Amino acid sequence: MDETLEKSFDRSRSLLFGLLQSCLLEGNALENCPLSQLRNSLSFNEKYHYAMGLSKDEIDKILEQHEECFKKRIIISVLKQESS
């Protein structure tokens, strides 16, 4: 199997590719999001090749930052709804 095609089936890489398409929080990425600029400047194919070209460590670092951001923003959103 082609190495790039094989990488396509990796869950972390697939998640990263999806995040390159859009932010999970209604497209409202924060300015410090490492994917925000890439999301707006790369074509679909370029995003795919970018995700396939990163090392596992690079992907893990980006996904860790995404997870922390997502958790914080979800907690803030829930607290706002509860106080309304």
C-alpha positions as CSV (number, residue, x, y, z in Angstrom):
1,M,0.0,0.0,0.0
2,D,1.2,3.5,-0.8
3,E,2.8,5.2,2.3
4,T,0.7,8.4,2.0
5,L,-2.5,6.3,1.5
6,E,-1.6,4.3,4.6
7,K,-1.1,7.5,6.6
8,S,-4.6,8.6,5.6
9,F,-6.1,5.9,7.8
10,D,-4.3,7.1,10.9
11,R,-6.9,8.5,13.3
12,S,-4.8,11.4,14.5
13,R,-3.9,12.4,11.0
14,S,-7.5,12.2,9.9
15,L,-8.6,14.4,12.8
16,L,-6.0,16.9,12.0
17,F,-7.1,17.0,8.3
18,G,-10.7,17.6,9.5
19,L,-9.5,20.4,11.8
20,L,-7.8,21.9,8.8
21,Q,-11.1,22.0,7.1
22,S,-13.0,23.8,9.9
23,C,-13.0,24.5,13.6
24,L,-15.3,22.3,15.6
25,L,-16.8,25.3,17.4
26,E,-18.9,26.7,14.7
27,G,-15.9,27.8,12.6
28,N,-14.9,30.3,15.3
29,A,-11.2,29.5,15.6
30,L,-9.2,31.6,18.0
31,E,-6.5,33.9,16.6
32,N,-3.8,31.8,18.3
33,C,-5.0,28.6,16.7
34,P,-2.1,27.0,14.8
35,L,-4.5,25.8,12.1
36,S,-6.4,29.0,11.5
37,Q,-4.2,30.6,8.9
38,L,-3.7,27.2,7.1
39,R,-7.4,26.7,7.1
40,N,-7.9,29.9,5.2
41,S,-4.9,29.7,2.9
42,L,-4.6,26.1,1.7
43,S,-6.7,24.3,-0.9
44,F,-8.3,21.0,0.0
45,N,-5.4,19.1,-1.7
46,E,-2.8,21.2,0.0
47,K,-4.4,20.6,3.4
48,Y,-4.3,16.8,2.7
49,H,-0.7,16.9,1.8
50,Y,0.2,19.1,4.7
51,A,-1.5,16.7,7.1
52,M,0.2,13.7,5.5
53,G,3.6,15.4,5.6
54,L,3.8,16.1,9.3
55,S,5.6,13.8,11.8
56,K,3.6,12.0,14.5
57,D,5.2,14.4,17.1
58,E,4.1,17.5,15.2
59,I,0.5,16.1,14.9
60,D,0.4,15.2,18.6
61,K,1.5,18.7,19.5
62,I,-1.2,20.3,17.4
63,L,-3.9,18.0,18.7
64,E,-2.9,18.6,22.3
65,Q,-3.3,22.3,21.8
66,H,-6.6,21.7,20.0
67,E,-7.8,19.5,22.9
68,E,-6.9,22.1,25.6
69,C,-8.6,24.9,23.6
70,F,-11.7,22.8,22.9
71,K,-12.0,21.8,26.6
72,K,-11.7,25.4,27.8
73,R,-14.2,26.7,25.2
74,I,-16.7,24.0,25.9
75,I,-16.6,24.7,29.7
76,I,-17.0,28.4,29.1
77,S,-20.0,27.7,26.8
78,V,-21.7,25.4,29.3
79,L,-21.2,27.9,32.1
80,K,-22.7,30.7,30.1
81,Q,-25.8,28.5,29.3
82,E,-26.2,27.6,32.9
83,S,-26.0,31.2,34.1
84,S,-28.6,32.3,31.5
